[in-house]
Amino acid sequence: VILPGLNDPWGLTLDVDRCPALSGGTTPLDNDADWRCEDTNANGRRDFQDVVKLFLEFSSPEVQNDQFYFDFNGNNGVDFGDVVTLFEDLAKLVGVLP
C-alpha cells in the first residue's frame, strides 16, 4: 500500500492521485484523507450534489472498477446502499441526523 505523502527512510516522497475520474472528467476528492472519495462532484466541499453524483455514477465502470474508494457502507462493493450511507453521513455532518 502506498500512502500519499508518506516519506520513506531514503527521503523519497510517495504521492498518488487516489480518486478515479468519473464521467464528464470530474475527479472526486478525498477531503478528509480517509481514502474514500466523498466529494464526488469535486467542488471542494461535501454537499447534497455529491449524493446525486454518486447515485448517477454508482453503476458506472469508473466506480465499479475502483470500488474501494466509493464503498461507504463497507460491504466490499458499490451499490445503492453506498448512496444511502453517503447521504446519511452528510446529514450527520450538517446536523440533520444524530
VMD Tcl script that builds the backbone (N, CA, C; Angstrom):
set m [mol new atoms 294]
animate dup $m
set s [atomselect $m all]
$s set {name element resname resid chain x y z} {
  {N N VAL 1 A 0.849 -1.178 0.000}
  {CA C VAL 1 A 0.000 0.000 0.000}
  {C C VAL 1 A 0.887 1.230 0.000}
  {N N ILE 2 A 0.597 2.136 -0.878}
  {CA C ILE 2 A 1.334 3.393 -0.942}
  {C C ILE 2 A 0.450 4.478 -0.344}
  {N N LEU 3 A 0.949 5.143 0.662}
  {CA C LEU 3 A 0.198 6.214 1.296}
  {C C LEU 3 A 0.671 7.553 0.763}
  {N N PRO 4 A -0.252 8.462 0.470}
  {CA C PRO 4 A 0.130 9.757 -0.070}
  {C C PRO 4 A 0.975 10.551 0.917}
  {N N GLY 5 A 2.020 11.143 0.404}
  {CA C GLY 5 A 2.860 11.992 1.222}
  {C C GLY 5 A 3.688 11.267 2.258}
  {N N LEU 6 A 3.723 9.948 2.208}
  {CA C LEU 6 A 4.488 9.170 3.179}
  {C C LEU 6 A 5.968 9.237 2.813}
  {N N ASN 7 A 6.764 9.687 3.743}
  {CA C ASN 7 A 8.207 9.756 3.498}
  {C C ASN 7 A 8.848 8.431 3.854}
  {N N ASP 8 A 9.589 7.879 2.925}
  {CA C ASP 8 A 10.275 6.619 3.200}
  {C C ASP 8 A 11.628 6.911 3.835}
  {N N PRO 9 A 12.327 5.904 4.334}
  {CA C PRO 9 A 13.604 6.125 5.019}
  {C C PRO 9 A 14.690 6.712 4.124}
  {N N TRP 10 A 14.510 6.655 2.808}
  {CA C TRP 10 A 15.515 7.165 1.883}
  {C C TRP 10 A 15.217 8.585 1.445}
  {N N GLY 11 A 14.188 9.195 2.027}
  {CA C GLY 11 A 13.892 10.584 1.715}
  {C C GLY 11 A 13.017 10.794 0.492}
  {N N LEU 12 A 12.456 9.729 -0.054}
  {CA C LEU 12 A 11.575 9.871 -1.203}
  {C C LEU 12 A 10.144 10.079 -0.718}
  {N N THR 13 A 9.408 10.927 -1.381}
  {CA C THR 13 A 8.008 11.143 -1.041}
  {C C THR 13 A 7.144 10.435 -2.059}
  {N N LEU 14 A 6.270 9.581 -1.563}
  {CA C LEU 14 A 5.346 8.869 -2.430}
  {C C LEU 14 A 4.025 9.613 -2.429}
  {N N ASP 15 A 3.485 9.851 -3.595}
  {CA C ASP 15 A 2.226 10.566 -3.691}
  {C C ASP 15 A 1.412 9.960 -4.818}
  {N N VAL 16 A 0.137 9.738 -4.579}
  {CA C VAL 16 A -0.729 9.172 -5.606}
  {C C VAL 16 A -2.018 9.973 -5.675}
  {N N ASP 17 A -2.601 9.981 -6.854}
  {CA C ASP 17 A -3.911 10.583 -7.043}
  {C C ASP 17 A -4.915 9.479 -6.810}
  {N N ARG 18 A -5.551 9.476 -5.665}
  {CA C ARG 18 A -6.349 8.331 -5.245}
  {C C ARG 18 A -7.679 8.197 -5.957}
  {N N CYS 19 A -8.426 9.244 -6.104}
  {CA C CYS 19 A -9.784 9.128 -6.619}
  {C C CYS 19 A -9.788 9.038 -8.141}
  {N N PRO 20 A -10.480 8.034 -8.677}
  {CA C PRO 20 A -10.543 7.878 -10.128}
  {C C PRO 20 A -11.488 8.901 -10.755}
  {N N ALA 21 A -11.179 9.302 -11.979}
  {CA C ALA 21 A -12.037 10.242 -12.700}
  {C C ALA 21 A -13.371 9.584 -13.036}
  {N N LEU 22 A -14.436 10.371 -12.967}
  {CA C LEU 22 A -15.770 9.899 -13.315}
  {C C LEU 22 A -16.186 10.504 -14.650}
  {N N SER 23 A -17.395 10.215 -15.083}
  {CA C SER 23 A -17.855 10.741 -16.366}
  {C C SER 23 A -17.856 12.264 -16.343}
  {N N GLY 24 A -17.654 12.838 -17.486}
  {CA C GLY 24 A -17.589 14.285 -17.578}
  {C C GLY 24 A -16.257 14.849 -17.138}
  {N N GLY 25 A -15.284 13.984 -16.842}
  {CA C GLY 25 A -13.962 14.433 -16.448}
  {C C GLY 25 A -13.847 14.856 -14.996}
  {N N THR 26 A -14.890 14.655 -14.207}
  {CA C THR 26 A -14.859 15.005 -12.789}
  {C C THR 26 A -13.993 14.013 -12.028}
  {N N THR 27 A -13.030 14.518 -11.270}
  {CA C THR 27 A -12.226 13.665 -10.404}
  {C C THR 27 A -12.605 13.970 -8.959}
  {N N PRO 28 A -13.323 13.048 -8.307}
  {CA C PRO 28 A -13.747 13.267 -6.921}
  {C C PRO 28 A -12.567 13.550 -5.995}
  {N N LEU 29 A -12.883 14.106 -4.842}
  {CA C LEU 29 A -11.861 14.461 -3.862}
  {C C LEU 29 A -12.075 13.706 -2.555}
  {N N ASP 30 A -10.978 13.402 -1.903}
  {CA C ASP 30 A -10.997 12.816 -0.565}
  {C C ASP 30 A -10.569 13.922 0.386}
  {N N ASN 31 A -11.519 14.701 0.859}
  {CA C ASN 31 A -11.205 15.883 1.660}
  {C C ASN 31 A -10.774 15.590 3.085}
  {N N ASP 32 A -11.046 14.376 3.577}
  {CA C ASP 32 A -10.693 14.069 4.960}
  {C C ASP 32 A -9.634 12.976 5.085}
  {N N ALA 33 A -8.986 12.629 3.984}
  {CA C ALA 33 A -7.863 11.677 3.960}
  {C C ALA 33 A -8.207 10.311 4.548}
  {N N ASP 34 A -9.440 9.842 4.303}
  {CA C ASP 34 A -9.822 8.507 4.770}
  {C C ASP 34 A -9.831 7.479 3.636}
  {N N TRP 35 A -9.322 7.865 2.497}
  {CA C TRP 35 A -9.239 7.010 1.304}
  {C C TRP 35 A -10.607 6.724 0.705}
  {N N ARG 36 A -11.611 7.507 1.050}
  {CA C ARG 36 A -12.922 7.418 0.420}
  {C C ARG 36 A -13.177 8.752 -0.274}
  {N N CYS 37 A -13.756 8.695 -1.440}
  {CA C CYS 37 A -13.930 9.895 -2.270}
  {C C CYS 37 A -15.328 10.481 -2.076}
  {N N GLU 38 A -15.560 11.095 -0.913}
  {CA C GLU 38 A -16.878 11.615 -0.561}
  {C C GLU 38 A -17.302 12.806 -1.404}
  {N N ASP 39 A -16.362 13.641 -1.792}
  {CA C ASP 39 A -16.680 14.835 -2.589}
  {C C ASP 39 A -16.727 14.421 -4.059}
  {N N THR 40 A -17.803 13.717 -4.434}
  {CA C THR 40 A -17.865 13.103 -5.764}
  {C C THR 40 A -17.978 14.111 -6.892}
  {N N ASN 41 A -18.492 15.306 -6.614}
  {CA C ASN 41 A -18.574 16.300 -7.681}
  {C C ASN 41 A -17.377 17.248 -7.690}
  {N N ALA 42 A -16.445 17.033 -6.782}
  {CA C ALA 42 A -15.156 17.746 -6.749}
  {C C ALA 42 A -15.288 19.262 -6.665}
  {N N ASN 43 A -16.259 19.731 -5.885}
  {CA C ASN 43 A -16.383 21.178 -5.730}
  {C C ASN 43 A -15.691 21.693 -4.471}
  {N N GLY 44 A -14.983 20.796 -3.771}
  {CA C GLY 44 A -14.216 21.210 -2.608}
  {C C GLY 44 A -14.960 21.157 -1.294}
  {N N ARG 45 A -16.222 20.764 -1.326}
  {CA C ARG 45 A -16.991 20.642 -0.087}
  {C C ARG 45 A -17.960 19.466 -0.222}
  {N N ARG 46 A -18.425 18.982 0.901}
  {CA C ARG 46 A -19.412 17.894 0.897}
  {C C ARG 46 A -20.804 18.499 0.912}
  {N N ASP 47 A -21.624 18.112 -0.058}
  {CA C ASP 47 A -22.978 18.632 -0.147}
  {C C ASP 47 A -23.887 17.606 -0.818}
  {N N PHE 48 A -25.171 17.945 -0.945}
  {CA C PHE 48 A -26.136 17.002 -1.495}
  {C C PHE 48 A -25.805 16.622 -2.936}
  {N N GLN 49 A -25.144 17.498 -3.661}
  {CA C GLN 49 A -24.784 17.179 -5.047}
  {C C GLN 49 A -23.815 16.003 -5.119}
  {N N ASP 50 A -23.056 15.763 -4.058}
  {CA C ASP 50 A -22.192 14.574 -4.013}
  {C C ASP 50 A -23.030 13.302 -3.991}
  {N N VAL 51 A -24.131 13.336 -3.255}
  {CA C VAL 51 A -25.037 12.184 -3.193}
  {C C VAL 51 A -25.655 11.946 -4.567}
  {N N VAL 52 A -26.091 13.020 -5.216}
  {CA C VAL 52 A -26.682 12.913 -6.554}
  {C C VAL 52 A -25.669 12.350 -7.542}
  {N N LYS 53 A -24.440 12.853 -7.501}
  {CA C LYS 53 A -23.394 12.379 -8.425}
  {C C LYS 53 A -23.123 10.890 -8.213}
  {N N LEU 54 A -23.027 10.453 -6.954}
  {CA C LEU 54 A -22.803 9.031 -6.702}
  {C C LEU 54 A -23.987 8.204 -7.183}
  {N N PHE 55 A -25.205 8.694 -6.972}
  {CA C PHE 55 A -26.387 7.982 -7.462}
  {C C PHE 55 A -26.313 7.793 -8.977}
  {N N LEU 56 A -25.897 8.822 -9.687}
  {CA C LEU 56 A -25.812 8.742 -11.147}
  {C C LEU 56 A -24.660 7.865 -11.618}
  {N N GLU 57 A -23.638 7.704 -10.790}
  {CA C GLU 57 A -22.405 7.032 -11.212}
  {C C GLU 57 A -22.160 5.664 -10.587}
  {N N PHE 58 A -22.935 5.255 -9.562}
  {CA C PHE 58 A -22.529 4.068 -8.799}
  {C C PHE 58 A -22.451 2.795 -9.626}
  {N N SER 59 A -23.156 2.708 -10.722}
  {CA C SER 59 A -23.070 1.504 -11.559}
  {C C SER 59 A -22.125 1.677 -12.745}
  {N N SER 60 A -21.477 2.834 -12.849}
  {CA C SER 60 A -20.569 3.088 -13.975}
  {C C SER 60 A -19.293 2.261 -13.840}
  {N N PRO 61 A -18.642 1.968 -14.964}
  {CA C PRO 61 A -17.376 1.222 -14.899}
  {C C PRO 61 A -16.311 1.943 -14.076}
  {N N GLU 62 A -16.308 3.275 -14.123}
  {CA C GLU 62 A -15.301 4.030 -13.373}
  {C C GLU 62 A -15.415 3.748 -11.877}
  {N N VAL 63 A -16.626 3.701 -11.368}
  {CA C VAL 63 A -16.837 3.428 -9.942}
  {C C VAL 63 A -16.670 1.941 -9.651}
  {N N GLN 64 A -17.255 1.096 -10.470}
  {CA C GLN 64 A -17.198 -0.342 -10.224}
  {C C GLN 64 A -15.779 -0.901 -10.324}
  {N N ASN 65 A -14.936 -0.280 -11.142}
  {CA C ASN 65 A -13.549 -0.742 -11.272}
  {C C ASN 65 A -12.653 -0.254 -10.140}
  {N N ASP 66 A -13.114 0.719 -9.366}
  {CA C ASP 66 A -12.369 1.245 -8.219}
  {C C ASP 66 A -13.285 1.315 -7.002}
  {N N GLN 67 A -13.929 0.210 -6.678}
  {CA C GLN 67 A -14.951 0.174 -5.633}
  {C C GLN 67 A -14.456 0.618 -4.264}
  {N N PHE 68 A -13.214 0.353 -3.952}
  {CA C PHE 68 A -12.678 0.685 -2.629}
  {C C PHE 68 A -12.955 2.141 -2.261}
  {N N TYR 69 A -12.802 3.043 -3.210}
  {CA C TYR 69 A -12.913 4.477 -2.939}
  {C C TYR 69 A -14.349 4.944 -2.726}
  {N N PHE 70 A -15.327 4.135 -3.136}
  {CA C PHE 70 A -16.733 4.527 -3.059}
  {C C PHE 70 A -17.567 3.578 -2.201}
  {N N ASP 71 A -16.931 2.653 -1.510}
  {CA C ASP 71 A -17.633 1.685 -0.661}
  {C C ASP 71 A -17.861 2.303 0.715}
  {N N PHE 72 A -18.853 3.164 0.815}
  {CA C PHE 72 A -19.088 3.914 2.045}
  {C C PHE 72 A -19.742 3.082 3.141}
  {N N ASN 73 A -20.445 2.010 2.780}
  {CA C ASN 73 A -21.088 1.190 3.809}
  {C C ASN 73 A -20.271 -0.043 4.182}
  {N N GLY 74 A -19.118 -0.231 3.559}
  {CA C GLY 74 A -18.192 -1.282 3.958}
  {C C GLY 74 A -18.601 -2.700 3.619}
  {N N ASN 75 A -19.399 -2.880 2.564}
  {CA C ASN 75 A -19.812 -4.239 2.196}
  {C C ASN 75 A -18.986 -4.823 1.047}
  {N N ASN 76 A -17.850 -4.207 0.770}
  {CA C ASN 76 A -16.927 -4.671 -0.281}
  {C C ASN 76 A -17.526 -4.627 -1.673}
  {N N GLY 77 A -18.354 -3.648 -1.922}
  {CA C GLY 77 A -18.940 -3.416 -3.237}
  {C C GLY 77 A -19.534 -2.024 -3.258}
  {N N VAL 78 A -19.970 -1.583 -4.425}
  {CA C VAL 78 A -20.622 -0.282 -4.524}
  {C C VAL 78 A -22.010 -0.509 -5.100}
  {N N ASP 79 A -23.009 -0.062 -4.345}
  {CA C ASP 79 A -24.391 -0.225 -4.762}
  {C C ASP 79 A -25.214 0.917 -4.167}
  {N N PHE 80 A -26.527 0.815 -4.274}
  {CA C PHE 80 A -27.395 1.879 -3.777}
  {C C PHE 80 A -27.206 2.115 -2.277}
  {N N GLY 81 A -26.830 1.088 -1.549}
  {CA C GLY 81 A -26.571 1.248 -0.124}
  {C C GLY 81 A -25.479 2.263 0.158}
  {N N ASP 82 A -24.508 2.377 -0.732}
  {CA C ASP 82 A -23.441 3.367 -0.555}
  {C C ASP 82 A -23.961 4.779 -0.781}
  {N N VAL 83 A -24.915 4.932 -1.689}
  {CA C VAL 83 A -25.555 6.231 -1.897}
  {C C VAL 83 A -26.283 6.642 -0.617}
  {N N VAL 84 A -27.019 5.702 -0.031}
  {CA C VAL 84 A -27.749 5.970 1.212}
  {C C VAL 84 A -26.777 6.319 2.339}
  {N N THR 85 A -25.692 5.566 2.460}
  {CA C THR 85 A -24.707 5.830 3.515}
  {C C THR 85 A -24.053 7.194 3.328}
  {N N LEU 86 A -23.726 7.554 2.083}
  {CA C LEU 86 A -23.149 8.877 1.828}
  {C C LEU 86 A -24.139 9.969 2.233}
  {N N PHE 87 A -25.413 9.769 1.920}
  {CA C PHE 87 A -26.445 10.726 2.327}
  {C C PHE 87 A -26.530 10.828 3.850}
  {N N GLU 88 A -26.554 9.689 4.529}
  {CA C GLU 88 A -26.641 9.692 5.994}
  {C C GLU 88 A -25.427 10.368 6.619}
  {N N ASP 89 A -24.238 10.111 6.081}
  {CA C ASP 89 A -23.028 10.758 6.598}
  {C C ASP 89 A -23.106 12.272 6.425}
  {N N LEU 90 A -23.610 12.710 5.282}
  {CA C LEU 90 A -23.766 14.142 5.035}
  {C C LEU 90 A -24.804 14.739 5.987}
  {N N ALA 91 A -25.913 14.034 6.183}
  {CA C ALA 91 A -26.959 14.516 7.090}
  {C C ALA 91 A -26.432 14.650 8.516}
  {N N LYS 92 A -25.593 13.723 8.946}
  {CA C LYS 92 A -24.971 13.818 10.275}
  {C C LYS 92 A -24.004 14.993 10.334}
  {N N LEU 93 A -23.264 15.197 9.251}
  {CA C LEU 93 A -22.285 16.277 9.194}
  {C C LEU 93 A -22.950 17.643 9.356}
  {N N VAL 94 A -24.116 17.820 8.741}
  {CA C VAL 94 A -24.796 19.116 8.814}
  {C C VAL 94 A -25.793 19.196 9.966}
  {N N GLY 95 A -25.906 18.116 10.751}
  {CA C GLY 95 A -26.737 18.142 11.941}
  {C C GLY 95 A -28.192 17.774 11.739}
  {N N VAL 96 A -28.531 17.187 10.593}
  {CA C VAL 96 A -29.912 16.780 10.351}
  {C C VAL 96 A -30.210 15.450 11.028}
  {N N LEU 97 A -29.225 14.562 11.072}
  {CA C LEU 97 A -29.354 13.279 11.766}
  {C C LEU 97 A -28.395 13.257 12.950}
  {N N PRO 98 A -28.794 12.555 14.013}
  {CA C PRO 98 A -27.891 12.455 15.181}
  {C C PRO 98 A -26.690 11.571 14.886}
}
mol reanalyze $m
mol bondsrecalc $m
mol representation Tube
mol addrep $m
